[in-house]
C-alpha cells in the first residue's frame, strides 16, 4: 500500500511541475500571467487541434468527434481566461 501512495505523490508532483513549466512558457508567449490550470486547458486545446487536423484523413465520424473536442476545449480555455480577467478587475 505504501508504494502506491508514494507513486501517486510522484505522479502529482510530475503533473504539477509540468503544468507549472507550461504555465511559464505560455505566460511568456501571451505576456500575461497564466495559471497552471489555464496552461493545461491551452495544452489540451492544442492537442485537440492537432487531432482535428489528423482526423481529416480518417472516416468522417472521427472528424466530427475531433471537431467537438476542439470546440469544447476552446470554450474551456475561454471560460478560464475570462475568469482570470474578472478576478484581475
Secondary structure, 3 states (H helix, E strand, C coil): CHHHHHHHHHHHHHHHHHHHHHHHHHHHHHCCCCCHHHHHHHHHHHHHHHHHHHHHHCCHHHHHHHHHHHHHHHHHHHHHHHHHHHHHC
